[in-house]
Amino acid sequence: MKKLLVMLLVFAMLLSVMVGCGKSEDAPAPEAEVSEPVEETAGVQEESTPEEAPEEEAVEEAPAYAQVDYELPLFDEQPEFTVFYPLRQGGGGGSMPARDGGDFPFWQRLQENLNVDLIFREPADSVCTEQYNLMVASGDVTDLVFESMLSSNASAYPGGYDKAIEDDVYLDLMECMEYAPNYSYFALGNDDNRKVVLTDEGHIGAFMKVLSEPEKTNLGLTVHEQYLIDTGLEMPSTVSEWMTVFEAMHNNGVKYPCAVTSDAQIQDGNFTDAIGACIDTSFLIDVQSGDLVFGPTNPETKEYIEIFIECVDNGWVDPDWAYNTYMENPLFVDGSIATCSQLGQRLVPLSKQYGFDLVPCPTVHREGYEEGQLAIGEVAYPLISSGGGIAVASSCADIENAMKLIDWMYSPAGAELCNFGWIEGETYYVEDGQKYINDFFQATNEVYNFGNKTLYSSDRDFGYVFPNSSYYVAEGIQKEANDLWTVKTDNAAAIYLNLPGSVRLNSQESEELTTLINDLDTYVQSTIYGWLCKTTPFNDEAWEEFVAGCQNMKLDEIRAGYEAAYGRYLEK
């Protein structure tokens, strides 16, 4: 009976979002004001009087989803929860300290201030998937499972969240959203977010990370400034301009000016995204028709292969690129290479270490396009993660308080504590009533080689996250790099759109298609890499044979599976 009542409540909440509040279903959820608690509570509607609204007129309802705040301590009687949460490896080989010790102040203070006892199970990230599988197989699943390091774009559970719920391993959070009004506000009060959160069966498998704004890109294309100056050319921004620069650099003595990653990406994917090429086994949405196309067989991929081979033939790319791991993090010190992809915060240290200026480059686009326009665009940028979140085990004995604990991380006050830390002056300062991350954020813990902010605030794996804290404390070239690399996607000129990250095959489709997909992937990779490594000749006849070969490997059947998955996404 309780389950039925909860389901009826959730249905009423969903109905209110679709028809109430004076908003359309597509209207985005408003940003949370984290500095002041919101007095409304989820599911509570204001009563009107005859003076406020005559009986014959429709009465405007209060929002079904509204943020609430919690008083601390969160619990009067201390609950206990077991938590599976892998430990990250730090820079220089260090490892994050245990979360229940004094060396990890954030979690220690969280337990003290909320009056909760968390018993962590913390495998290293290198073995976390193996340990997770052993835990599930044993049936001894922790109350809470942080999946952020287990899977990049779906649940770690075989078959996904629907299968985990069907197998009674994970709780369907949709049945308990009355205990999580803050998460409901973000996850169900916005159409794009809802498409990410809801599974194909209409379940909610986990608490996902929610961003307050789009995240700044901190990884992008860089170039040895002196090598560029020596060419006498301007900073390139198109594919053809870069080809001219590569030639000039090579003529000036730079051995291999064009950096290539070990997965055959010129300048870490800048060229493929600009052109519209796809050299992995992925489907794209054709903008004109709306149909799904197989990326490796589109004409733009053929164009990219021809560009790559030209770079190799001209001596701009190391012919042994597939075996030279240094290409992914070049030192630039011996004139071997001129470009690479780097983190923004590493630009100044690298320049000082090696005695040259490494400068950021704008995102590459193809001829005829403008800055920020790529041939491959995005369907949408929902401010909610499609990766693994925090699942609640169905075996959890105290579901209400477990939900409340996690929901606190999405509350106004909880979000501030998770993002900035617990103590003013330690990781943040206040100016004109607003919190700002201080210089302590940039420091590195000497014992664990881990950023101090990671130890004194949240791991950014969960909750309501303010994503651009590193950008706001950056200066000079670091900030310039973030601005250059963070491009507002303009889909006006896009040829294709990427499938949204939450478009996934269901368990039945995965069971039927996984072997076919793996066989197709092997064929695609071996064929394309053969061309790029110059071990097999590339020409029009070879390309046509490749396209036909993909088609013969039951490509239509695989495409139909992804079309069904995409259709389910659109219907959410």
C-alpha positions as MATLAB code, in Angstrom:
seq = 'MKKLLVMLLVFAMLLSVMVGCGKSEDAPAPEAEVSEPVEETAGVQEESTPEEAPEEEAVEEAPAYAQVDYELPLFDEQPEFTVFYPLRQGGGGGSMPARDGGDFPFWQRLQENLNVDLIFREPADSVCTEQYNLMVASGDVTDLVFESMLSSNASAYPGGYDKAIEDDVYLDLMECMEYAPNYSYFALGNDDNRKVVLTDEGHIGAFMKVLSEPEKTNLGLTVHEQYLIDTGLEMPSTVSEWMTVFEAMHNNGVKYPCAVTSDAQIQDGNFTDAIGACIDTSFLIDVQSGDLVFGPTNPETKEYIEIFIECVDNGWVDPDWAYNTYMENPLFVDGSIATCSQLGQRLVPLSKQYGFDLVPCPTVHREGYEEGQLAIGEVAYPLISSGGGIAVASSCADIENAMKLIDWMYSPAGAELCNFGWIEGETYYVEDGQKYINDFFQATNEVYNFGNKTLYSSDRDFGYVFPNSSYYVAEGIQKEANDLWTVKTDNAAAIYLNLPGSVRLNSQESEELTTLINDLDTYVQSTIYGWLCKTTPFNDEAWEEFVAGCQNMKLDEIRAGYEAAYGRYLEK';
ca = [
       0.000    0.000    0.000;
       2.848    2.371    0.869;
       4.465    1.706   -2.504;
       1.185    2.430   -4.287;
       0.734    5.710   -2.439;
       4.264    6.805   -3.285;
       3.752    5.980   -6.956;
       0.523    8.001   -6.994;
       2.335   10.921   -5.387;
       5.118   10.822   -7.974;
       2.563   10.628  -10.802;
       0.835   13.707   -9.409;
       4.161   15.528   -9.223;
       4.981   14.713  -12.843;
       1.528   15.809  -13.985;
       1.939   19.099  -12.133;
       5.219   19.809  -13.926;
       3.641   19.166  -17.335;
       0.536   21.268  -16.927;
       1.061   23.494  -13.889;
       3.284   26.398  -12.891;
       2.445   28.371  -16.020;
       5.436   26.750  -17.823;
       5.831   24.424  -20.765;
       7.385   21.024  -20.297;
      10.487   22.166  -22.145;
      11.176   25.101  -19.847;
      14.486   24.642  -18.020;
      14.533   24.338  -14.271;
      15.547   27.626  -12.668;
      19.009   27.864  -11.166;
      19.092   27.289   -7.444;
      19.830   30.257   -5.222;
      22.331   28.636   -2.934;
      22.906   31.631   -0.688;
      19.411   31.691    0.751;
      17.253   28.692    1.721;
      14.006   28.253   -0.164;
      11.048   28.011    2.140;
       8.840   25.913   -0.150;
       8.721   22.161    0.243;
       8.325   19.643   -2.547;
       4.770   18.657   -3.339;
       3.183   21.357   -1.123;
       0.724   23.675   -2.823;
      -0.505   27.024   -1.547;
      -4.192   27.214   -0.723;
      -6.091   30.032   -2.377;
      -8.979   32.037   -0.970;
     -11.942   33.551   -2.846;
     -10.214   36.934   -2.608;
      -7.085   35.531   -4.273;
      -8.882   33.697   -7.088;
     -12.609   33.438   -7.844;
     -13.988   29.907   -8.004;
     -14.641   30.139  -11.738;
     -11.000   31.037  -12.463;
      -8.123   28.562  -12.553;
      -5.884   28.742   -9.492;
      -2.138   28.841  -10.203;
      -0.430   26.026   -8.379;
       2.884   26.233   -6.566;
       5.794   24.329   -8.145;
       5.725   20.591   -7.590;
       9.513   20.636   -7.332;
      11.087   23.174   -5.006;
      14.351   23.189   -3.118;
      14.324   22.782    0.631;
      17.045   23.198    3.204;
      17.857   21.046    6.192;
      18.820   21.953    9.727;
      22.000   20.397   11.081;
      22.536   17.937   12.555;
      20.618   16.167    9.822;
      19.757   13.225   12.091;
      18.743   13.156   15.752;
      19.672    9.513   16.124;
      22.850    8.599   14.288;
      22.203    6.238   11.353;
      24.905    3.986    9.925;
      25.481    3.360    6.220;
      28.031    1.288    4.365;
      29.467    3.012    1.288;
      31.301    1.657   -1.774;
      33.464    4.548   -3.018;
      36.719    3.896   -4.965;
      39.860    5.883   -4.184;
      41.470    7.920   -6.939;
      45.142    7.809   -7.782;
      46.827   11.163   -7.324;
      49.476   12.968   -9.347;
      52.933   11.461   -9.090;
      51.532    8.071   -8.089;
      50.028    9.138   -4.779;
      46.683    7.802   -3.606;
      43.796    9.553   -1.934;
      43.662    8.904    1.843;
      40.841    6.938    3.420;
      37.688    8.998    3.720;
      36.933    8.055    7.308;
      40.258    9.377    8.650;
      41.574   12.738    9.767;
      43.576   13.134    6.567;
      40.316   13.573    4.663;
      38.676   16.497    6.521;
      35.606   16.826    4.285;
      34.111   13.435    5.054;
      35.157   13.559    8.710;
      33.386   16.901    9.162;
      30.368   15.742    7.170;
      29.862   12.814    9.520;
      30.290   15.008   12.595;
      27.985   17.818   11.439;
      25.260   15.605    9.982;
      25.481   13.036   12.806;
      25.889   10.059   10.493;
      28.278    7.123   10.590;
      29.669    6.123    7.182;
      31.614    2.894    6.848;
      33.598    3.110    3.624;
      34.648    0.257    1.368;
      37.351    1.894   -0.758;
      39.114   -0.112   -3.452;
      41.757    1.658   -5.549;
      40.412    2.968   -8.844;
      42.626    0.500  -10.725;
      40.745   -2.474   -9.273;
      37.401   -0.882   -8.405;
      35.436   -2.547  -11.227;
      36.715   -5.974  -10.232;
      35.869   -5.317   -6.579;
      32.424   -4.033   -7.533;
      31.677   -7.188   -9.518;
      32.815   -9.381   -6.613;
      30.610   -7.389   -4.233;
      27.543   -7.779   -6.442;
      28.217  -11.479   -7.018;
      28.496  -12.101   -3.260;
      25.176  -10.378   -2.562;
      26.814   -8.247    0.118;
      26.126   -4.874   -1.518;
      26.820   -1.721    0.481;
      23.922    0.611    1.311;
      25.276    3.293   -1.023;
      27.293    2.725   -4.205;
      29.260    5.622   -5.725;
      29.572    4.576   -9.357;
      31.428    7.627  -10.681;
      34.718    5.786  -11.207;
      33.129    2.496  -12.220;
      31.471    3.625  -15.426;
      31.805    6.733  -17.566;
      28.387    6.768  -19.216;
      26.086    4.212  -17.586;
      25.632    2.051  -14.543;
      28.401   -0.416  -13.805;
      25.774   -3.076  -13.232;
      25.587   -5.525  -16.198;
      22.499   -4.538  -18.159;
      22.298   -1.084  -16.576;
      20.027    0.415  -13.956;
      16.842   -1.239  -15.221;
      18.451   -4.667  -14.852;
      19.836   -3.782  -11.424;
      16.348   -2.764  -10.309;
      14.775   -5.830  -11.912;
      17.294   -8.058  -10.102;
      16.445   -6.286   -6.826;
      20.022   -5.100   -6.335;
      19.371   -1.352   -6.682;
      16.395    0.587   -5.414;
      14.121    2.341   -7.907;
      14.517    5.876   -6.572;
      11.405    6.946   -8.458;
       9.368    5.194   -5.774;
      11.064    7.217   -3.027;
      11.455   10.691   -4.459;
       9.294   12.090   -1.668;
      12.448   11.691    0.456;
      14.580   13.674   -2.024;
      12.837   16.974   -2.872;
      16.067   18.745   -3.879;
      17.100   16.067   -6.331;
      13.539   15.984   -7.684;
      13.826   19.725   -8.318;
      16.789   19.209  -10.641;
      16.136   15.771  -12.089;
      12.410   15.859  -12.802;
      11.676   19.576  -13.141;
      13.481   19.919  -16.470;
      12.804   18.064  -19.715;
      16.424   17.610  -20.817;
      17.501   16.474  -17.359;
      14.579   14.074  -17.100;
      15.654   12.365  -20.340;
      19.026   11.701  -18.766;
      17.762   10.598  -15.370;
      14.883    8.322  -16.353;
      15.703    4.856  -17.632;
      13.852    3.253  -20.539;
      11.483    1.649  -18.025;
      10.797    4.959  -16.274;
      13.001    4.181  -13.267;
      15.571    6.361  -11.549;
      18.618    4.243  -10.837;
      20.899    6.736   -9.136;
      21.520   10.271   -7.929;
      23.460   12.014  -10.717;
      25.768   15.014  -10.520;
      23.987   18.280  -11.396;
      25.925   21.303  -12.661;
      24.974   24.900  -11.947;
      26.278   25.951  -15.380;
      28.141   24.406  -18.322;
      31.632   23.331  -17.364;
      34.667   25.108  -18.732;
      36.952   22.986  -20.886;
      40.392   22.678  -19.325;
      42.003   20.449  -21.975;
      42.783   21.632  -25.454;
      45.202   22.218  -28.294;
      48.524   23.950  -27.594;
      51.515   24.935  -29.732;
      55.180   25.778  -29.115;
      54.963   29.548  -29.565;
      58.454   30.056  -30.986;
      57.912   27.402  -33.644;
      54.762   29.231  -34.724;
      56.495   32.643  -34.688;
      59.283   31.275  -36.858;
      56.795   30.423  -39.614;
      55.712   34.053  -39.940;
      52.109   32.843  -40.057;
      49.109   33.792  -37.924;
      47.627   31.427  -35.357;
      45.660   28.869  -37.445;
      42.020   28.065  -36.770;
      40.983   25.951  -39.762;
      42.166   22.563  -40.980;
      43.759   23.985  -44.145;
      45.531   26.730  -42.170;
      47.028   24.105  -39.879;
      48.259   22.104  -42.873;
      50.078   25.239  -44.098;
      51.600   25.753  -40.642;
      52.725   22.109  -40.443;
      54.527   22.493  -43.763;
      56.241   25.729  -42.678;
      57.301   24.258  -39.327;
      58.678   21.157  -41.020;
      60.655   23.312  -43.456;
      62.062   25.184  -40.444;
      63.442   21.981  -38.929;
      60.647   20.775  -36.649;
      60.798   17.021  -37.131;
      57.127   16.073  -36.632;
      55.039   19.230  -36.117;
      51.670   17.415  -36.156;
      50.874   15.574  -32.924;
      48.816   12.400  -33.183;
      47.397   10.455  -30.257;
      47.677    6.692  -30.010;
      44.054    6.360  -31.178;
      44.813    8.110  -34.488;
      43.467   11.542  -33.618;
      45.260   14.539  -35.115;
      45.609   17.077  -32.319;
      43.459   15.075  -29.936;
      40.308   15.033  -32.041;
      40.307   18.640  -33.186;
      40.379   17.637  -36.843;
      37.735   14.909  -36.726;
      35.256   17.095  -34.847;
      35.854   19.988  -37.221;
      35.487   17.903  -40.364;
      32.694   15.592  -39.220;
      34.747   12.406  -39.298;
      34.377    9.442  -36.987;
      37.011    6.710  -36.743;
      35.419    4.720  -33.945;
      32.322    2.530  -34.095;
      29.718    5.221  -33.446;
      26.409    6.325  -34.879;
      25.631    9.974  -35.601;
      22.364   11.802  -36.248;
      22.102   13.230  -39.767;
      20.909   16.813  -39.286;
      19.002   16.979  -42.571;
      17.129   13.682  -42.355;
      17.175   12.930  -38.649;
      18.322    9.386  -39.470;
      21.193    7.598  -37.774;
      24.299    7.168  -39.891;
      27.326    5.008  -39.190;
      30.153    7.461  -38.550;
      33.112    5.463  -39.953;
      31.487    5.151  -43.383;
      30.439    8.771  -43.882;
      32.280   10.782  -46.588;
      33.851   13.095  -44.005;
      35.699   10.110  -42.497;
      37.172    9.379  -45.916;
      38.268   13.019  -46.056;
      39.990   12.719  -42.667;
      41.837    9.549  -43.704;
      43.144   11.364  -46.787;
      44.334   14.304  -44.632;
      46.033   11.954  -42.171;
      47.859   10.072  -44.919;
      48.952   13.378  -46.470;
      50.451   14.441  -43.133;
      52.354   11.159  -42.883;
      53.538   11.277  -46.522;
      54.808   14.859  -46.081;
      56.781   13.897  -42.987;
      54.688   16.007  -40.620;
      53.627   12.975  -38.546;
      55.903   10.308  -37.110;
      55.180    7.194  -39.215;
      55.435    5.137  -36.014;
      52.825    7.310  -34.277;
      50.841    4.288  -33.040;
      53.793    3.111  -30.921;
      55.175    6.399  -29.622;
      53.391    7.174  -26.358;
      55.425   10.382  -25.955;
      53.227   11.901  -28.640;
      50.482   12.292  -26.050;
      52.661   14.350  -23.696;
      55.575   15.730  -25.729;
      58.407   17.654  -24.111;
      59.084   19.931  -27.089;
      62.708   20.225  -26.052;
      64.518   18.650  -29.013;
      62.558   20.076  -31.941;
      60.680   16.819  -32.473;
      57.141   18.090  -32.144;
      55.257   21.378  -32.044;
      51.670   20.705  -30.975;
      49.820   18.643  -28.396;
      46.838   18.649  -26.065;
      47.441   19.907  -22.537;
      45.703   20.910  -19.329;
      45.325   24.649  -18.842;
      46.996   24.647  -15.434;
      50.078   22.917  -16.881;
      50.887   25.596  -19.440;
      52.855   27.872  -17.116;
      54.752   25.084  -15.272;
      55.742   23.436  -18.562;
      56.898   26.735  -20.020;
      59.055   27.411  -16.963;
      60.411   23.881  -16.844;
      61.490   23.707  -20.465;
      62.259   27.342  -21.150;
      59.744   28.128  -23.866;
      56.199   29.419  -24.122;
      53.459   26.871  -24.723;
      50.350   28.749  -25.837;
      46.733   27.648  -26.295;
      45.154   27.463  -29.740;
      41.503   28.028  -30.677;
      39.268   25.087  -31.483;
      39.740   23.982  -35.083;
      36.877   24.401  -37.545;
      36.517   23.576  -41.212;
      36.580   26.052  -44.081;
      33.358   28.025  -44.485;
      32.515   27.678  -40.809;
      32.792   30.300  -38.098;
      34.422   30.082  -34.687;
      32.478   27.687  -32.479;
      30.897   25.886  -35.405;
      31.763   22.227  -35.819;
      30.602   19.669  -38.352;
      29.621   17.405  -35.446;
      27.383   19.146  -32.924;
      25.503   18.146  -29.789;
      21.782   17.484  -29.391;
      21.651   19.201  -26.015;
      23.795   20.084  -23.042;
      21.726   19.000  -20.048;
      23.250   20.192  -16.814;
      23.129   16.720  -15.344;
      25.620   13.912  -15.690;
      24.765   10.789  -17.685;
      27.598    8.893  -16.012;
      27.442    6.699  -12.960;
      25.915    8.298   -9.895;
      25.036    7.214   -6.355;
      22.846    4.118   -6.237;
      20.955    2.958   -3.158;
      20.932   -0.786   -2.583;
      17.517   -2.376   -2.282;
      18.879   -4.163    0.796;
      19.441   -0.839    2.597;
      17.601   -1.056    5.926;
      17.043    2.706    6.303;
      16.005    3.956    2.865;
      14.365    7.175    4.047;
      17.474    8.442    5.842;
      19.783    7.215    3.075;
      17.781    9.275    0.584;
      17.779   12.255    2.938;
      21.560   12.051    3.374;
      22.218   12.206   -0.367;
      19.497   14.789   -0.958;
      21.269   17.096    1.506;
      24.087   17.343   -1.069;
      21.627   18.954   -3.527;
      20.192   21.402   -0.985;
      21.259   25.077   -1.051;
      23.357   24.912    2.121;
      24.595   21.387    1.455;
      25.751   22.354   -2.018;
      27.780   25.254   -0.657;
      29.499   23.041    1.893;
      30.256   20.374   -0.706;
      31.635   22.904   -3.179;
      33.528   25.290   -0.907;
      34.337   23.317    2.239;
      33.364   23.713    5.863;
      35.616   26.469    7.231;
      36.025   30.029    5.940;
      39.638   30.903    5.290;
      40.639   27.298    4.750;
      39.495   26.753    1.172;
      37.363   29.835    0.541;
      36.892   33.489    1.431;
      33.800   35.691    1.429;
      33.505   38.972   -0.419;
      30.282   41.003   -0.526;
      28.411   38.000    0.821;
      29.636   35.664   -1.939;
      31.978   32.708   -1.425;
      35.103   32.349   -3.563;
      37.691   29.577   -3.699;
      41.038   30.810   -2.362;
      44.591   29.998   -3.424;
      44.569   26.876   -1.282;
      42.625   25.246   -4.100;
      45.741   25.305   -6.311;
      48.015   23.736   -3.693;
      48.877   20.048   -3.736;
      49.014   17.834   -0.690;
      52.675   16.788   -0.347;
      51.877   13.443    1.259;
      49.234   12.187   -1.156;
      50.000   14.326   -4.228;
      46.358   15.299   -4.252;
      44.758   18.702   -4.679;
      43.895   20.156   -1.286;
      40.420   21.219   -2.298;
      39.620   17.576   -3.088;
      40.408   16.684    0.517;
      38.636   19.640    2.127;
      35.523   19.742   -0.052;
      33.653   17.182   -2.142;
      35.123   14.948   -4.847;
      32.770   16.580   -7.420;
      31.205   13.194   -8.094;
      27.789   14.027   -6.728;
      25.369   16.693   -5.603;
      24.736   20.164   -6.949;
      28.124   21.210   -8.301;
      29.456   24.661   -9.161;
      31.743   23.509  -11.975;
      34.003   26.436  -12.785;
      35.863   26.974   -9.514;
      39.253   26.213  -11.110;
      38.527   28.766  -13.836;
      37.767   31.544  -11.382;
      41.078   31.163   -9.535;
      43.077   30.843  -12.775;
      45.131   33.733  -14.094;
      46.797   34.784  -17.322;
      47.379   32.062  -19.857;
      45.424   29.497  -17.847;
      42.278   31.580  -18.082;
      42.982   32.403  -21.716;
      43.212   28.680  -22.462;
      39.865   27.965  -20.780;
      38.201   30.733  -22.769;
      39.657   29.513  -26.073;
      38.830   25.853  -25.542;
      35.313   26.364  -24.160;
      33.315   26.821  -27.348;
      29.585   27.467  -27.331;
      28.398   24.861  -29.753;
      26.567   26.400  -32.691;
      24.667   23.653  -34.488;
      23.592   25.920  -37.352;
      26.347   24.554  -39.617;
      26.507   21.030  -38.197;
      26.289   18.103  -40.594;
      25.814   15.570  -37.817;
      24.861   15.510  -34.154;
      26.313   13.159  -31.579;
      23.876   10.775  -29.975;
      23.085   11.991  -26.435;
      25.111   10.179  -23.790;
      21.996    8.715  -22.211;
      20.981    6.878  -25.418;
      21.862    3.290  -24.584;
      20.882   -0.186  -25.661;
      18.694   -2.024  -23.193;
      19.687   -5.388  -21.740;
      17.942   -7.391  -24.466;
      19.473   -5.315  -27.260;
      22.895   -5.552  -25.637;
      22.597   -9.310  -25.380;
      21.603   -9.624  -29.029;
      24.004   -7.058  -30.502;
      27.158   -6.979  -28.386;
      28.940   -9.696  -30.347;
      27.938   -8.095  -33.649;
      29.129   -4.681  -32.459;
      32.459   -6.082  -31.261;
      33.034   -7.846  -34.582;
      32.173   -4.671  -36.488;
      34.466   -2.620  -34.255;
      37.347   -5.011  -34.868;
      36.818   -4.761  -38.620;
      36.577   -0.947  -38.553;
      39.638   -0.469  -36.362;
      41.853   -2.949  -38.198;
      40.920   -1.531  -41.608;
      41.264    2.162  -40.764;
      44.450    1.682  -38.738;
      45.927   -0.316  -41.610;
      45.419    2.687  -43.874;
      46.696    5.218  -41.353;
      49.767    3.136  -40.532;
      50.434    2.741  -44.259;
      50.450   -1.079  -44.046;
      47.608   -1.343  -46.588;
      46.964    0.958  -49.560;
      44.117    3.453  -49.444;
      42.190    4.429  -52.561;
      38.604    4.787  -53.779;
      38.291    1.074  -54.449;
      39.537    0.190  -50.952;
      37.076    2.674  -49.436;
      34.093    1.252  -51.328;
      35.117   -2.253  -50.274;
      35.263   -1.082  -46.642;
      31.793    0.512  -46.787;
      30.370   -2.689  -48.299;
      32.194   -4.777  -45.700;
      30.610   -2.814  -42.843;
      27.197   -3.246  -44.415;
      27.729   -7.000  -44.664;
      28.453   -7.261  -40.946;
      24.754   -6.790  -40.082;
      25.135   -3.027  -39.843;
      21.410   -2.479  -40.474;
      20.542   -4.735  -37.552;
      22.912   -2.843  -35.249;
      21.590    0.493  -36.494;
      18.020   -0.628  -35.766;
      18.986   -1.292  -32.157;
      20.383    2.222  -31.724;
      17.396    3.721  -33.531;
      15.130    2.011  -30.994;
      17.248    3.341  -28.135;
      17.184    6.851  -29.607;
      13.422    6.611  -30.033;
      13.016    5.739  -26.352;
      15.146    8.750  -25.452;
      12.924   11.087  -27.482;
       9.782    9.702  -25.836;
      10.936   10.323  -22.248;
];
